[in-house]
Amino acid sequence: MEDKMKAYIEEAEKDLLHTYNRFQIVLDKGEGVYLYDINGKKYLDFCAGIAVFALGYGNKAYNDALKAQIDKLIHTSNYYYNVPAIEAARKIKKASGMDRVFFTNSGAEAVEGAIKAARKYAYLKDGSTDHEIIAMNHSFHGRTMGALAVTGNKKYREPFEPLIGNIRFAELNDLESVKANLTEKTCAILLETVQGEGGLLPATEEFLKGVKAICEKRDILLILDEIQCGMGRTGYMYAWQKYGVKPDIMTSAKALGCGVPVGAFMMTERVGQHSLVAGDHGTTYGGNPLACAAVEKVLDLFEEDHIIENVREVAPYLEEKLEELKNKYDCIQERRGTGLMQGLVFDKPVGEIINKALEKGLILINAGANIIRFVPPLVITKENVDGILKEEVGKVFARVLEDAGVYKCTPEGREAFGRFIKTLPLFCMGEL
C-alpha cells in the first residue's frame, strides 16, 4: 500500500465512526463498469455501490443533468412546488403503475413511511392503535428503528430493542406460515419481492399471488420492498411486474437516483386517500430539486438506453456462466437469484475470497457469511461477464478460489482439498 493510500485510511480510522469494516482501498473515480483507486489501480465492479449505480460510472447525460440543476436550484422547502419533483413523480408513476409518491432520502426512510401509511390506514378504519404487521424471516429493510423492527434477522435487531412492536415474522414462500401469523389486528404484510441481504431469494409467483389474495380478502395492505430488486435489476422495472401482483404500497431507492441519496414510497389511490395527510409525515430534504432531477434523468435514460432490454439479454448469460462455475468447484453449492441479482452459495465463509478478488482487481460483496452477491451495473455486457468468469479477470478469479481452498470437482481437486485439510490446525477441524 502506497503512503498516500495508507495516510488516508489512517485518517479515516481516527475520524469516522467505525460502523463499517471497510476494505483497505480508497476509491477515486469511475468509468462505465470500472472503478479506480487513488493510485490508479483499475477494478471491475460487480457491486455497483450495492445495486445503486445502474447506469455505470461517468454517464455524461446523467452528470450533465445534475450539473444543470445545481446551477438552477438545489433545495427549497416542501412548502413549495418544484418542477423536478413533479416531473419525477409523473415518470415514476408511469414506470411503477402506482398512483401517489412520497420522496425520501433513502430506502430505510421509504420503509418507515410505508409502515406509517399502513398503520394510519388501519387506524382510520377502526380507531385502534394495536395493529400488527407480518414481515419475513431473513429479510432486510434498513437500519433505522422502524426498518429494523421489520428486518427478519435477530442479530441486527437485538442490540437496539425495544423497537416498534406488534411485528410478526413468517417464512418467505411459505403461505401457511403467513396464515399462521394472521390475526384480527394484522394491517399489512411486508416483504422483499427478491430478498437481497437475506440470500438472493425471489418470492415465487404462487406465494405472491397467495399473499395478495389474503390481503384483498381481509383488507390488509401488501407492502413490497423493491429497494434493491427494483429499477430494472430483475429484467422488469419492478420485480412484481413479472407476475402482475401489484402492491398497495411499494418502496424504491438505490438505483432510483443512481448515486444521489433519494428513495420513495408509492401507493395506490385508495391508500393515498385513506392514510397519510398533512402533518402526518415529512422530511426536510426529501423531494428536493437536485435529487428529483436525478430521478427524472435516470428514468429517461432507462428508456433511451434500453436498460431493461440489456438486463434481459445479459442476465441469462451471467446465470449460465455462474452455473458453469458452480459445477467446477465442490465448495459452491448453489447459484440463486434472478436477472442481474445473482448469488453463489458456498459451504464456507466467503470473506477471504472477496478479499483476494479485490487484490486482483475485482470488486465483489457478500450476502451473509457464505454467499457472494453479484449486483453489477445494469449496463454490463456479455464481454464484462466473460471478464469476471472466463477471460483475464476470470482466470485470476479461478486462481483466487483455489488459493482460498475452493477446489475443483475433479479427482485431482478432491485430492488437493484433502491435502489442504491435513494442513489445518486441529481447532479448525473441531478437534479442540
N, C-alpha and C positions, 0 to 999 in steps of 0.2 A: 504494500500500500504506500503510495507516494505521500510525502509530507503534507501536501495541501489537503488531500482527502482525509488523512488522519487528523489534522488540525480541526477541520470542520466537524468531524464525528465527535471528537473530544469536547468541543464547544457545545454541541447539541446535547451530549450526555449531561453536561452541567446545567443547561438552561431549560430543556424541555422536560415536561413531566413524563416519567418512564411508564407509559401505558401501552407501548408497543415494543416488542422485541424486533428491532429494525435490523435489516441486512446491512452489512458493512460496506455500503457504497453510497455515493452522493450523486444523484441523477441531475443532469443539467439541461438537456434538450431532447426533443423527439422529432422523428420524421417518419411518417407512414406507420409501419408496424415495428419500428425500431426506436430504442432509447439509447442515449449516450450519457456516460458519467462525466464528471468534471476533468477526468484525464483523457477523455476522448474515446474510451472503450465502447464498442457497439454491442447492443443486446437485442436479440429477437424477443419481442414482448408477447407472451401468451397469457398475460394477466389483464392488460388494458385498464389498469387502475382499479382492479376488481370489478370488471364488467362495466366500466364507465365510458372509456374513450372509444365508442363505436366507430367513429369516423376516422380513427387513426390520428396521428400527431401531425401538426403543421398544416391542417386543411386550410387553404388560403381563403376560400369563400366564407368559412366559419369565422376565421380570425378577422377578416375584413368587416364582417357584420358586427362583431363585438367592438372593434375599434371605432366604427362609425357611431355606435350607440354611446360609447364613452364620451365622444365629442358632443353629443346632444344632451343626454340626461342619464345619470347612473342610478339615482334614487330619488324618490319622493314618498310621501305618506300614502297609505292605503285609504285615506280620506278623500283622495282624488283618483280619477281615472288616468291611465296612461295607455298609449297605443300598443306598445309591445305586449302588455298583459292581455289586452283584448284580442289581438291577433293570435297570440299563443294559445289562449283558451279556445278560440274558434277552431284552430288547427288540431289541437289535442282532442277536442270533442269529435272531430271528423275521424281521426285515427282510431279512437277508442270506442266510439259509439255511445259514450256516456253523455250526460246532459248538463251537469254542473261541475265546476272546477274550483278548487282552492289551492293556490300555490304556496308551497312551504320552502324551507331552506335545505331539507334533507329527507331521506327516506324514513328515518325514525320519526321525524315530525309528522310525516304523512300518516304513519301508523297511529300516532297519538290522535290526530284529527279524526281518523276513521273510527277509532274506539269511541271518541266523544260523540260523534254523529250517531253511532249505533245506540249508545245509551240514551241520548236525547230522544231518538225516535221511539224507543220503548217507554221512556218516561212520559212522553206526550200521550201515549195510548192508555196508560193505567195509573200514572202518578207515582209509581213505585221507584225506589232507588236501590233495589237489591237485585238488579238483573245480572245474568251470567253470560259469559262469552266462552264458547268452546274453541280452543286453539289446538294445534297439532304437536305431538311429541317430536323432538329433533328439529323443530322449526327455529328460524332466526329472523327476528323482526327489528332489531336495533338495540341500543344500549341506554336509551332514556328509560325513566322509571315505568312509564306505561308500556313501551315497546318491550322492555324486559319482562314485564308481567305476562305477556302472551308468547314469550320465547320458550320453546319446549326443551330447554336444556338447563338442568338444575345448576350446573356449575357456574353459569352466567347469572342466575337469579339469586342464589342462596346468600352471597355476601351483602346483598342490598335489601333483603326483606326486613319488614313487611312492604310489599309492593301493593298496587291496587288489587283488591280482592275479587272474588267471585269469578275466577278463571278455572275452567276445567280443561284437561288435556285428553285428546283422543289420538288414535293412530291414523296416519295418512294411509289412504287406500283400504281402510277397514271401516266399511259403512256401519257394521254392527257396533263397533267401538264408539262411533259418533252417536248412534241411537242410545247407547247405554249411558251417555253423559247428558242426554236431553232432559230438561226439567221444564216446569211451567215458567221458570224465571229466565230461560235461555232467550237472549235477544239477538245474538249473532253467532255465526260460525266463521272463523278466520283461518285462512291457510295460504301458503305459497303455492301457486299453480305448479311450480317446479321448486322443490327445496334446494337451496344453494349450499349454505354452510352445513346444512344437515346431511349432505352427501349426494347431491345431484340426482334427486329422486323426483320424477314427474308424477303428478296426480294422474290417475287413469281416467279415461272418459267415463267409465261406469261409475267410478267414485264421485266425480264431479257432478254428473247428472243426478246421482242419488242424493247428494247433499243439497243440490238445487231444489229437487222435488220436496225434500223435508222443509226447506226454508219457505217455499211457496205455500205449502200446506199449513204451516204454523205461523206465517207472517214473521219469520225470522230473517234477518239480513245476512246475505252472503257477502263476505269481505274477502277479496282476493288480493294478495300481496304480489305485485308484479314488478317490484323494485329492481331485482336482478334479472328475472327471466323475461321481463317485458322489453319493449323497444327493439323488436326485431330479432332478439337473440335466439329464439326457437324456430325462426322461419315464418313467424307471424308477428304482426306488430305487437300484439299481446297474446300470451300463450293460450289463454282461454278461448281465443277466437278459433283455434283448431277444432274445438268441439262445440262451439256455439253456446257455451254455458256462461251467459252474461251475468256478472256480479251486480249486486246492489250498490256496493262501494268498492273502489279499486284504488290501490296505491301505486305510485310510479316515482322513480328518481333515477339515480345513476346515469345511464345513457341519455336520459331526457335532456340533460344540459351539456353532456359530453365534456365535463370538467368544471363547469361553473356550478357552484353549490345551489341546486334547485331540486325540488320534488313537488309532488302534487297528490292530493286525493280527489277522486271524482266520484260522482254518484248519479243515480237516476233522478229524474224529475220528481218522482214520488217521494224519495228520501229527502231530496232537496227542499221540498215543500213542507216536510213534516219532521225536521230535525233542527239544525243549527240556524239561529237567527242573529241579528245584530247584537253584539256584546257577548255571544257565546264562545267565540273563538277568534284569534287574531295572531298576527306576527308583524314585527317591525319591518323586516326585510323581505318577507315572502311576497312574490309578485312584483318585485322592483323591476324597472325598465331594463337594466342590464341582463339580469337572469332570464327575463322573459324574451329578450332579443335572442339569447342563446337558444332557448326552447324553440322559438319560431324558426330560426335558421336550421336547427337540427332536423325539424320535421320537414322543412323544404328539401334539404339535402337527402333525406331518406328517399324521397320521391325522385329527385333529379338524378341521383347517383345509383338508383335501383339497389339499395342496400339489402332489402329483404330478398330480392332475387339472387343476390350474391350469396347470402346465407344458405338459401336452398340449394345452390349449386355446390358450394364448398363443404357444407356440413356432412353430407354423405361420404365425401372423400376423406374427411377427417375421421369419421367413425370407422371407415374401412381400415385406415392406417393404424388407428388405435387398437382395433381388433387384432391386426397383424402383430402389433407389439405385445398385446396380452398373450397371444398364442406362442410367442417366442420365449417368454420368461415365466418360470414357475411361480414366482412370488407375486405376479399380477393376477389377481383373482377374477376381476370383472371389469368390463367397460360399462359405464352407465351414463345417462343423460339424454339430451335431445338438442338438435340444432348445434349452435356454437356455444353450448353449455355442457361440457363433457367432463367425465372423471374417470380415472383409473384407480381401482381399489387394490391396494397392496396388502399382503399379510404381515406387514411390518410398518413402523413409523417411516414417514417419507421425508422428514426434515433433512437428513443427510443427502438424499438425492437432490432435493431442491437447492441446497447449498452448493453442491458440486456442479449442478447445472448452471447456477449463477456464475460461478468461477469461469465456466466455459462460454459465457455469453448468451445464456438462455434464461429468461425470467418466467418462473412458474410459481404457483401458490397452492396451498393445501386446502382441503375442506375436511376438518377433523384431522386426527393424527395420522391416518393411513390412506388418505385419498389425495391424489394430485388432481387439481382442478384446471381445466383448460377453458378459459373465457377470453379469447383473443379479440382484438378489434374486428368489427364486422366487415371490414374492407380487406381482410386477408384473402389470399389467393391459394390455389392448389400448390403453387410453387413455394409459398410460405409454409404450407403444411409439410411439403417434402423437406423444407429446410430444417424442421424440427425432427422429423421422423425417418428421413431417408438420405438426404444429401449431407452437406458439410456438418451442420449442427446435429443432424440425425446420427451420424457416425459418432460424434462426440457424446451425444445423449446415450447411445448404446454402451459406450465405454463407462460413462458415468454410472449407469445402472449396475454394470458388472463390478465396478470399483466399490459400489455400495453394498455388494453382497447379493444382488439380484441376478441369479444365474439362469442360463438358457435352459429351455425344455429339451435337453438332449442328454444322452448318457454322459457325455463329457461335462456338460454343465452340472449335472447332479453330482458327479464325482468331485468337481471343483467345489460345489457347495458343501459336500461332506468334509473336504479338507479345511474349508473355511470354518465350519462348526468346531472342528477339533482345535482350532487356534484360539477359541474364545475362552475367557476365564470361566471358572466354574459357576460364579454367581450369575453370569449371563444365561446359563442353562438351567437356572432354578435349583442348583445343587446346594446353594448356601442361602 
